[in-house]
């Protein structure tokens, strides 16, 4: 017969003497249930995180993300949310809570629980099991007791018949029924996650071996892993939920940098607020990883891995919004140097951001419906360097007499400085070095600055970055946009384009490009063939790549 526990909150609210008197009137079995319910309601036993914080005397700190994960683990065990997927950046303790302190907390709550831990290999699963066993043995405050004769590293049994089994995900787990299971890091790393064969094997093992081990509908199942690939186990489980063909998994996603909340965004990740209530750009644990350190790591990883590992939103390697095979890498062979129109397009970093953001300037040409990205400058430029970079791009491409710039950030200040004539102006050695100017280019830039630069066109952007980018997708998809295959800046350009829309670390090149293509399209509709034609009758004139005294087209930047 099941004995229902009284409400522990009401019992704890009673004065101690009245509570003891009430308990003394209960039958032994009822008293045991009531006393355990009271213990469960004590604050430090509420979640794995509060338990670890209490037992280690504060060594585990109550960071907001840790408290949140601890609460999610509690909801899984109690049946409030028994199916969960955790996507958290590396080094933030997701395994600590899901595969170590979490199972120990579950066994303290109910020593009769049978738990299953699995990972990409036996060694990691065993290491997590050892951590669980050590917690159970090290703290006498816990109520779980392990049998002396059943304490193996990968399988131990409690005095109440519960326990834990640890196995690699590809190992045999037949004959073991579980009240709860944690699948932690099913892929060993980037290489495995990008192997279609390995992903299929993990999927098959999860569906045919792990999932059937659960003893009941209330048994909990938590899948924990960093997003390495857009078709990983997380994607598979969330897809079947959306199709109403599988278990209703709750996605617990915590990006390293908080993202903006945009309920009407085309990006489904942005339609949900930050689970921790952070402001956009806030980090998870500033005491260990400051904002500066996080940004440095993002630069090291690059856009694709940043989106996948740190933000938990992998973009396809082929591209999320902009597909890699849409770009025409033939500018050096096919662009004659003659064009119907030229312009430069600039995206400036925001005033309040001293570092991290890039300033990007691009030189574009149009011939009929063909759009040519001739050159690009990109760097962490200050205002003075940016003004000189704009002058430099015109020096390198004299036909660029119109200069688009987003009328935000320090755009107005840079434009005013460029329009103003500064007789006797000289370029500093630092600026000359940062922009890679030759002696001839330096003299030409100084001449422009002394007279002032015209043709500056402010652009007030309409709509979000993604909306503006999607508006120019048809021109790229139609194979109308051509890039220089040998440009030094091309790999970073393609990486940013592919990661855009999936949590990329930077979007400066995307902004400059979409601004240029929107204006060139507008100009192109004025005469001859329009950009919207389904068929093209001619292509750009084929001719040799021109070489000028200042450099080769497509090779600068």
C-alpha positions as CSV (number, residue, x, y, z in Angstrom):
1,X,0.0,0.0,0.0
2,X,1.3,3.5,-0.9
3,X,1.5,5.8,2.1
4,X,0.9,9.4,1.2
5,X,3.3,11.9,2.8
6,X,1.8,14.9,4.5
7,X,2.5,18.4,3.2
8,X,6.1,19.0,4.5
9,X,5.7,22.7,4.3
10,X,2.9,22.6,6.8
11,X,4.8,20.4,9.1
12,X,7.9,22.6,8.9
13,X,5.7,25.6,9.8
14,X,4.6,24.0,13.0
15,X,6.6,24.7,16.2
16,X,9.1,21.9,16.8
17,X,7.2,20.5,19.9
18,X,3.9,20.3,18.0
19,X,5.7,18.7,15.0
20,X,7.3,16.0,17.2
21,X,4.0,15.4,18.9
22,X,2.3,14.9,15.6
23,X,5.0,12.5,14.3
24,X,4.8,10.4,17.5
25,X,1.1,9.7,16.8
26,X,1.9,8.2,13.4
27,X,2.4,4.5,12.6
28,X,6.1,3.6,12.0
29,X,5.8,3.4,8.2
30,X,3.8,6.7,8.1
31,X,6.3,8.4,10.4
32,X,9.2,7.4,8.2
33,X,7.5,8.8,5.1
34,X,6.7,12.0,6.9
35,X,10.2,12.5,8.3
36,X,11.7,11.9,4.8
37,X,9.3,14.5,3.3
38,X,10.4,17.0,5.9
39,X,14.0,16.3,5.1
40,X,13.4,16.7,1.3
41,X,11.9,20.1,2.1
42,X,14.9,21.5,3.8
43,X,16.5,24.2,1.7
44,X,19.9,22.6,1.0
45,X,18.2,19.4,-0.2
46,X,16.0,21.2,-2.7
47,X,18.2,20.6,-5.8
48,X,21.6,19.1,-6.7
49,X,23.1,22.6,-6.8
50,X,21.9,23.6,-3.4
51,X,23.1,20.3,-2.0
52,X,26.5,20.7,-3.5
53,X,26.8,24.3,-2.3
54,X,25.8,23.2,1.3
55,X,28.0,20.0,1.5
56,X,31.1,21.7,0.1
57,X,30.6,24.8,2.3
58,X,30.2,27.1,-0.7
59,X,32.9,25.7,-3.0
60,X,30.2,25.3,-5.7
61,X,28.8,28.8,-6.1
62,X,25.2,29.5,-6.8
63,X,25.6,31.1,-10.2
64,X,22.3,31.8,-11.9
65,X,22.8,29.2,-14.6
66,X,23.8,26.5,-12.1
67,X,20.7,27.2,-10.0
68,X,18.6,27.0,-13.1
69,X,20.1,23.7,-14.2
70,X,19.7,22.3,-10.6
71,X,16.0,23.2,-10.7
72,X,15.6,21.6,-14.1
73,X,17.2,18.4,-12.8
74,X,14.8,18.4,-9.9
75,X,11.8,18.8,-12.3
76,X,13.1,15.8,-14.3
77,X,13.3,13.6,-11.2
78,X,10.0,14.6,-9.7
79,X,8.2,14.1,-13.0
80,X,7.3,17.7,-13.7
81,X,9.5,17.7,-16.8
82,X,10.8,14.1,-17.2
83,X,12.3,14.5,-20.7
84,X,14.9,17.2,-21.2
85,X,17.7,18.3,-23.5
86,X,20.5,20.4,-22.1
87,X,22.6,22.5,-24.5
88,X,25.2,24.5,-22.6
89,X,28.6,25.8,-23.6
90,X,31.7,23.8,-22.6
91,X,33.3,24.3,-19.1
92,X,30.1,25.4,-17.4
93,X,29.5,22.3,-15.4
94,X,26.6,20.7,-17.3
95,X,28.2,17.3,-16.6
96,X,28.8,18.2,-13.0
97,X,25.1,18.7,-12.4
98,X,23.6,16.2,-14.8
99,X,26.0,13.2,-14.4
100,X,27.6,13.7,-10.9
101,X,25.8,15.7,-8.3
102,X,22.5,15.2,-10.0
103,X,22.5,11.4,-9.7
104,X,23.8,11.6,-6.1
105,X,21.0,14.0,-5.3
106,X,18.5,11.6,-6.9
107,X,19.8,8.6,-4.8
108,X,19.7,10.7,-1.6
109,X,16.1,11.5,-2.4
110,X,15.2,7.9,-3.2
111,X,17.9,5.3,-2.6
112,X,15.8,2.7,-4.4
113,X,16.3,4.6,-7.7
114,X,18.1,2.7,-10.5
115,X,20.0,5.1,-12.6
116,X,21.8,4.8,-15.9
117,X,24.7,7.0,-17.0
118,X,26.0,6.9,-20.5
119,X,28.5,8.9,-22.6
120,X,30.5,8.5,-25.8
121,X,32.8,6.0,-24.1
122,X,33.1,3.7,-21.2
123,X,35.9,5.7,-19.6
124,X,34.0,9.0,-19.3
125,X,30.8,7.2,-18.1
126,X,32.9,5.4,-15.5
127,X,34.6,8.6,-14.3
128,X,31.2,10.2,-13.8
129,X,30.0,7.1,-11.9
130,X,33.0,7.3,-9.6
131,X,32.2,11.0,-8.9
132,X,28.6,9.9,-7.9
133,X,29.9,7.1,-5.7
134,X,32.4,9.4,-4.0
135,X,29.7,11.9,-3.2
136,X,27.5,9.2,-1.7
137,X,30.4,7.9,0.4
138,X,31.9,11.2,1.5
139,X,29.0,13.0,3.1
140,X,27.3,11.3,6.1
141,X,24.5,13.8,5.9
142,X,23.2,11.9,2.9
143,X,20.6,9.2,3.4
144,X,21.9,6.8,0.7
145,X,24.1,3.9,1.8
146,X,26.0,1.7,-0.6
147,X,26.4,-2.1,-0.2
148,X,29.9,-3.1,0.8
149,X,30.0,-5.9,-1.8
150,X,28.6,-3.9,-4.7
151,X,30.7,-0.8,-5.1
152,X,32.3,-1.2,-8.6
153,X,33.3,2.0,-10.3
154,X,30.9,1.4,-13.2
155,X,28.1,-0.3,-11.2
156,X,27.2,0.1,-7.5
157,X,24.1,-0.9,-5.5
158,X,22.4,0.8,-2.6
159,X,21.2,-0.9,0.6
160,X,17.6,-0.3,-0.7
161,X,18.3,-2.1,-4.0
162,X,18.8,1.0,-6.1
163,X,22.1,2.0,-7.6
164,X,23.8,3.1,-10.8
165,X,25.1,1.6,-14.0
166,X,27.6,3.5,-16.2
167,X,28.3,2.5,-19.8
168,X,29.5,4.0,-23.1
169,X,26.7,4.6,-25.5
170,X,27.8,1.9,-27.9
171,X,28.1,-0.7,-25.1
172,X,25.6,-3.4,-24.2
173,X,23.1,-2.4,-21.6
174,X,20.7,-5.3,-21.8
175,X,18.9,-6.5,-18.7
176,X,19.0,-3.3,-16.8
177,X,15.9,-1.2,-16.1
178,X,16.3,2.4,-15.1
179,X,14.1,4.9,-13.2
180,X,16.2,7.6,-14.7
181,X,18.9,8.0,-17.4
182,X,21.4,10.7,-18.4
183,X,23.0,10.7,-21.8
184,X,26.0,13.0,-21.4
185,X,28.2,13.9,-24.4
186,X,27.1,11.2,-26.9
187,X,29.8,12.5,-29.3
188,X,33.5,12.5,-28.5
189,X,34.1,15.7,-30.3
190,X,33.8,17.7,-33.5
191,X,35.0,15.0,-35.8
192,X,32.5,12.4,-34.5
193,X,29.6,14.9,-34.6
194,X,30.4,15.7,-38.2
195,X,30.5,12.1,-39.3
196,X,27.1,11.1,-40.7
197,X,27.9,7.4,-39.9
198,X,28.6,8.2,-36.2
199,X,25.5,10.4,-35.8
200,X,23.4,7.6,-37.2
201,X,25.0,5.0,-34.9
202,X,24.3,7.3,-31.9
203,X,20.8,7.8,-33.0
204,X,20.1,4.1,-33.5
205,X,21.7,3.2,-30.1
206,X,19.6,5.9,-28.3
207,X,16.4,4.7,-29.9
208,X,17.0,1.0,-29.6
209,X,19.0,0.6,-26.4
210,X,18.9,3.7,-24.2
211,X,15.3,4.7,-24.5
212,X,13.8,1.2,-23.9
213,X,15.8,0.9,-20.6
214,X,13.3,3.3,-18.9
215,X,11.1,1.4,-16.4
216,X,8.0,3.7,-16.7
217,X,6.6,6.8,-18.3
218,X,7.6,8.8,-15.2
219,X,11.2,7.7,-15.5
220,X,13.4,10.7,-16.3
221,X,15.7,11.0,-19.3
222,X,18.1,13.9,-19.8
223,X,20.2,14.3,-22.9
224,X,23.2,16.6,-22.4
225,X,25.6,17.8,-25.1
226,X,27.2,20.7,-26.8
227,X,25.8,21.5,-30.2
228,X,28.5,20.3,-32.6
229,X,26.3,19.9,-35.7
230,X,22.9,21.0,-37.0
231,X,21.8,17.3,-37.4
232,X,22.9,16.0,-34.0
233,X,20.9,14.2,-31.4
234,X,19.3,17.4,-30.1
235,X,18.1,18.3,-33.6
236,X,16.7,14.8,-34.0
237,X,14.8,14.8,-30.7
238,X,13.4,18.3,-31.1
239,X,12.3,17.5,-34.7
240,X,10.3,14.5,-33.7
241,X,8.7,16.5,-30.9
242,X,7.7,19.2,-33.4
243,X,6.2,16.5,-35.7
244,X,4.3,15.1,-32.7
245,X,6.0,11.7,-33.3
246,X,8.1,11.4,-30.1
247,X,8.5,12.2,-26.5
248,X,7.9,15.8,-25.5
249,X,11.4,16.9,-24.7
250,X,12.0,20.2,-23.0
251,X,14.9,22.1,-24.6
252,X,17.1,23.7,-21.9
253,X,19.4,26.0,-24.0
254,X,21.8,28.4,-22.3
255,X,24.0,30.4,-24.7
256,X,27.3,31.7,-23.4
257,X,26.4,35.3,-24.4
258,X,22.8,36.3,-23.9
259,X,20.9,37.0,-27.1
260,X,18.2,39.6,-27.7
261,X,14.6,38.7,-27.2
262,X,12.6,39.2,-30.4
263,X,9.2,37.6,-30.2
264,X,8.5,38.2,-33.9
265,X,11.9,37.1,-35.2
266,X,12.3,34.6,-38.0
267,X,15.0,33.0,-35.8
268,X,13.1,30.7,-33.5
269,X,15.8,30.8,-30.8
270,X,15.2,34.6,-30.4
271,X,11.5,34.1,-29.9
272,X,12.2,32.9,-26.4
273,X,13.6,35.2,-23.7
274,X,16.9,34.4,-22.0
275,X,16.2,31.7,-19.4
276,X,18.4,33.5,-16.9
277,X,16.9,37.0,-17.5
278,X,20.2,38.4,-18.8
279,X,20.6,41.4,-20.9
280,X,21.9,40.9,-24.4
281,X,25.7,40.3,-24.4
282,X,25.9,39.3,-20.7
283,X,28.1,36.3,-19.9
284,X,27.3,33.3,-17.7
285,X,30.0,33.3,-15.1
286,X,32.0,36.6,-15.1
287,X,34.2,35.5,-12.2
288,X,35.8,32.7,-14.3
289,X,35.1,33.9,-17.9
290,X,34.9,37.7,-18.2
291,X,33.3,39.4,-21.2
292,X,36.7,40.1,-22.6
293,X,37.8,36.4,-22.2
294,X,34.6,35.2,-23.8
295,X,35.1,37.5,-26.8
296,X,38.7,36.4,-27.1
297,X,37.6,32.8,-27.2
298,X,35.0,33.6,-29.9
299,X,37.7,35.1,-32.1
300,X,39.9,32.0,-31.7
301,X,37.1,29.6,-32.5
302,X,35.7,31.6,-35.5
303,X,32.1,32.1,-36.4
304,X,31.0,28.5,-37.1
305,X,32.3,27.0,-33.9
306,X,31.3,30.0,-31.9
307,X,27.7,29.5,-33.1
308,X,27.8,25.8,-32.4
309,X,29.8,25.4,-29.2
310,X,29.2,28.7,-27.4
311,X,25.8,29.8,-28.5
312,X,24.3,26.3,-29.0
313,X,22.8,27.1,-32.4
314,X,25.0,25.4,-35.1
315,X,24.7,26.8,-38.6
316,X,25.1,24.3,-41.5
317,X,28.6,24.3,-42.8
318,X,27.0,24.9,-46.2
319,X,25.4,28.1,-44.8
320,X,22.2,28.8,-43.0
321,X,20.9,31.8,-44.9
322,X,23.7,32.1,-47.5
323,X,24.7,28.8,-49.0
324,X,28.3,28.4,-49.8
325,X,27.8,27.0,-53.3
326,X,25.8,30.1,-54.3
327,X,28.9,32.3,-54.4
328,X,30.7,32.7,-57.7
329,X,34.4,32.6,-57.1
330,X,35.4,33.8,-60.5
331,X,36.1,37.6,-60.3
332,X,39.7,37.4,-61.3
333,X,38.9,35.4,-64.5
334,X,35.7,37.1,-65.5
335,X,35.7,40.8,-64.4
336,X,37.0,43.1,-67.1
337,X,37.4,46.1,-64.8
338,X,34.7,48.0,-66.7
339,X,31.3,48.5,-64.9
340,X,28.0,50.3,-65.2
341,X,28.3,51.6,-61.6
342,X,30.7,51.6,-58.6
343,X,30.3,52.2,-54.9
344,X,31.8,51.4,-51.6
345,X,29.7,50.2,-48.6
346,X,30.7,50.7,-45.0
347,X,29.6,49.2,-41.7
348,X,31.0,50.8,-38.6
349,X,31.3,49.3,-35.1
350,X,29.1,50.8,-32.4
351,X,30.4,53.7,-30.3
352,X,30.0,51.9,-27.0
353,X,32.0,48.9,-28.0
354,X,35.7,49.6,-27.7
355,X,36.7,46.2,-29.1
356,X,35.2,43.0,-30.5
357,X,33.3,44.6,-33.5
358,X,34.9,45.2,-36.9
359,X,34.6,48.1,-39.2
360,X,34.2,46.8,-42.8
361,X,34.4,48.6,-46.1
362,X,33.7,46.9,-49.5
363,X,34.2,48.1,-53.0
364,X,31.5,46.9,-55.4
365,X,30.9,47.1,-59.1
366,X,27.8,46.3,-61.3
367,X,27.7,45.2,-64.9
368,X,24.1,44.4,-66.0
369,X,22.8,42.0,-63.4
370,X,26.3,40.9,-62.3
371,X,27.6,42.2,-58.9
372,X,31.3,42.1,-58.2
373,X,32.8,42.4,-54.7
374,X,36.2,43.8,-55.9
375,X,37.9,44.5,-52.6
376,X,37.4,44.7,-48.8
377,X,39.0,46.3,-45.8
378,X,38.2,45.0,-42.4
379,X,39.7,45.7,-39.0
380,X,39.2,47.0,-35.4
381,X,39.6,50.6,-36.6
382,X,39.0,53.7,-34.4
383,X,37.3,56.8,-35.9
384,X,40.5,58.3,-37.3
385,X,41.6,55.0,-38.9
386,X,38.1,54.5,-40.3
387,X,38.1,57.9,-42.1
388,X,41.5,57.1,-43.6
389,X,40.3,53.6,-44.6
390,X,37.4,55.1,-46.6
391,X,39.9,57.4,-48.3
392,X,42.2,54.5,-49.0
393,X,39.5,52.4,-50.6
394,X,38.8,55.2,-53.0
395,X,42.5,55.5,-53.7
396,X,42.7,51.8,-54.6
397,X,39.5,51.9,-56.6
398,X,39.2,55.5,-58.0
399,X,35.9,54.7,-59.8
400,X,34.2,54.3,-56.4
401,X,32.9,57.8,-56.0
402,X,29.8,57.0,-53.9
403,X,30.3,55.8,-50.4
404,X,27.4,54.3,-48.5
405,X,27.6,54.2,-44.7
406,X,25.1,53.1,-42.1
407,X,24.0,56.3,-40.3
408,X,24.5,54.8,-36.8
409,X,27.4,54.4,-34.4
410,X,30.2,56.9,-35.2
411,X,29.1,57.1,-38.9
412,X,28.0,60.8,-38.7
413,X,31.3,61.8,-37.0
414,X,33.4,60.0,-39.6
415,X,31.4,61.5,-42.5
416,X,31.8,65.0,-41.1
417,X,35.6,64.5,-40.6
418,X,35.9,63.2,-44.2
419,X,33.9,66.1,-45.7
420,X,36.1,68.6,-43.9
421,X,39.3,69.8,-45.6
422,X,42.4,69.6,-43.4
423,X,45.2,71.5,-45.1
424,X,48.5,70.0,-44.1
425,X,46.9,66.7,-43.0
426,X,49.4,63.8,-42.5
427,X,48.7,60.1,-41.9
428,X,50.2,58.8,-38.7
429,X,52.6,55.9,-38.7
430,X,50.2,53.8,-36.7
431,X,47.3,54.3,-39.2
432,X,49.6,53.7,-42.1
433,X,50.8,50.4,-40.5
434,X,47.3,49.2,-39.5
435,X,45.9,49.8,-43.0
436,X,48.9,48.4,-44.8
437,X,49.4,51.6,-46.9
438,X,52.2,51.9,-49.4
439,X,54.1,55.2,-49.7
440,X,52.1,56.1,-52.8
441,X,48.8,55.2,-51.1
442,X,49.7,57.3,-48.1
443,X,50.4,60.4,-50.2
444,X,47.1,59.9,-52.1
445,X,45.1,59.5,-48.9
446,X,46.7,62.7,-47.4
447,X,45.8,64.5,-50.6
448,X,42.1,63.4,-50.2
449,X,42.0,64.4,-46.5
450,X,43.5,67.8,-47.3
451,X,40.8,68.5,-49.8
452,X,37.9,66.6,-48.2
453,X,36.1,63.6,-49.6
454,X,32.7,63.9,-51.3
455,X,30.1,61.3,-52.3
456,X,29.3,60.2,-48.8
457,X,25.7,58.8,-48.6
458,X,24.2,58.1,-45.2
459,X,21.9,55.0,-45.1
460,X,19.2,54.7,-42.4
461,X,18.6,50.9,-42.2
462,X,15.1,49.6,-42.1
463,X,14.2,46.3,-40.5
464,X,16.5,43.9,-38.7
465,X,19.9,42.7,-39.9
466,X,18.4,39.4,-40.9
467,X,15.5,40.9,-42.8
468,X,17.9,43.1,-44.8
469,X,20.1,40.1,-45.4
470,X,17.3,37.9,-46.6
471,X,16.2,40.6,-49.0
472,X,19.4,40.2,-51.1
473,X,19.4,36.4,-51.0
474,X,17.8,36.1,-54.4
475,X,20.7,37.8,-56.1
476,X,23.3,35.5,-54.5
477,X,21.2,32.4,-55.1
478,X,20.8,33.4,-58.8
479,X,24.7,33.3,-59.1
480,X,24.8,37.0,-59.8
481,X,27.3,37.8,-57.0
482,X,31.0,37.3,-57.8
483,X,33.9,37.1,-55.4
484,X,37.7,37.1,-55.8
485,X,38.9,33.6,-55.2
486,X,42.4,34.6,-54.3
487,X,41.6,37.4,-51.8
488,X,43.2,37.1,-48.4
489,X,39.9,38.1,-46.7
490,X,37.8,35.6,-48.6
491,X,37.8,32.6,-46.1
492,X,36.7,34.9,-43.2
493,X,34.0,36.4,-45.5
494,X,32.6,33.0,-46.4
495,X,32.7,31.8,-42.9
496,X,30.7,34.8,-41.6
497,X,28.2,34.4,-44.4
498,X,27.7,30.7,-43.7
499,X,27.3,31.3,-39.9
500,X,25.0,34.3,-40.2
501,X,21.5,33.5,-38.9
502,X,22.9,30.9,-36.6
503,X,24.4,33.0,-33.8
504,X,27.5,34.1,-35.6
505,X,30.0,36.1,-33.6
506,X,30.2,38.9,-36.2
507,X,27.9,40.2,-38.9
508,X,29.8,43.3,-40.1
509,X,30.6,41.9,-43.6
510,X,27.0,40.8,-44.0
511,X,25.7,44.3,-43.2
512,X,28.1,46.0,-45.6
513,X,27.2,43.5,-48.3
514,X,23.4,43.7,-47.9
515,X,23.6,47.5,-47.9
516,X,25.6,47.5,-51.2
517,X,23.5,44.9,-53.0
518,X,20.2,46.7,-52.0
519,X,21.5,50.0,-53.5
520,X,23.1,48.4,-56.6
521,X,19.8,46.5,-57.3
522,X,17.9,49.8,-57.0
523,X,20.3,51.4,-59.5
524,X,20.2,48.4,-61.8
525,X,16.4,48.6,-62.2
526,X,16.8,52.0,-63.8
527,X,17.8,50.9,-67.2
528,X,18.5,47.9,-69.4
529,X,17.9,44.6,-67.8
530,X,16.4,44.4,-64.4
531,X,17.8,42.3,-61.5
532,X,14.6,40.4,-61.3
533,X,14.7,38.7,-64.7
534,X,14.5,35.0,-64.6
535,X,16.8,34.5,-67.6
536,X,19.9,36.3,-68.5
537,X,20.8,37.0,-72.1
538,X,24.4,38.1,-71.6
539,X,27.1,37.9,-69.0
540,X,29.8,40.3,-68.0
541,X,32.6,40.8,-70.5
542,X,35.4,38.3,-70.1
543,X,38.8,39.9,-69.9
544,X,42.0,39.9,-68.0
545,X,42.2,41.2,-64.5
546,X,43.6,44.7,-64.7
547,X,46.7,45.6,-62.7
548,X,47.2,49.2,-61.6
549,X,50.0,51.0,-59.9
550,X,48.3,50.6,-56.6
551,X,47.6,46.9,-56.7
552,X,45.7,44.1,-58.3
553,X,41.9,44.0,-58.2
554,X,40.6,41.6,-55.6
555,X,44.0,41.1,-53.9
556,X,43.9,44.0,-51.4
557,X,42.2,44.3,-48.1
